[in-house]
Amino acid sequence: SAVISQKPSRDICQRGTSLTIQCQVDSQVTMMFWYRQQPGQSLTLIATANQGSEATYESGFVIDKFPISRPNLTFSTLTVSNMSPEDSSIYLCSAGAGMETQYFGPGTRLLVL
Amino acid sequence: QKEVEQNSGPLSVPEGAIASLNCTYSDRGSQSFFWYRQYSGKSPELIMFIYSNGDKEDGRFTAQLNKASQYVSLLIRDSQPSDSATYLCAVKSSSASKIIFGSGTRLSIRP
């Protein structure tokens, strides 16, 4: 299975600022995704990170708020822009060779004050 | 109607018994189904996936799929306190390359 790391593991940010979360996979993967999980809630897909092209966003998520980069097959970033307290959540990266082998990173716990 | 539905629980099962977790889905064209386990404060981990109608066994875990009824279940035999976690059912969309998660069932194994 792929080993996935995320940086930072947690952060406390002021409203109006931006935070970039990094996701690193120890092997080349086809698919990378970004999810959000509110406390006690399930996973909400933010977007699919496409290598070499623009990310595919889910309904309710826009590129201006959550810009995503994926420069190669092992790395992706998610930026949470112009943050508000409503953005406080756990942000998770998942990756895998295919849908059947999706593994999650440890998550980034974000608190916006 | 939610795309993937699960009873939120908590489901309390005595140690050593069989825990049965259920999930229904709305996308009739879905072909791939997954069960993830999530311990409190941790990220989800993949337990099993199933494609074909019937049962798929892996150790103490058995996934069951009935596409006609749009129903997936997970059985955990000889439940242990370490099985206490939230179990997430997930379904691969038939129209896009993404997985849709249910809200999860919280399972508690009581000694």
Interface residues (C-beta under 8 A of the other chain):
Chain A: M31 F33 Q41 S42 L43 L45 T48 E58 L92 M99 E100 T101 Q102 Y103 F104 G105 P106 G107
Chain B: S32 F34 K42 S43 P44 E45 L46 F49 L88 K92 S97 K98 I99 I100 F101 G102 S103 G104
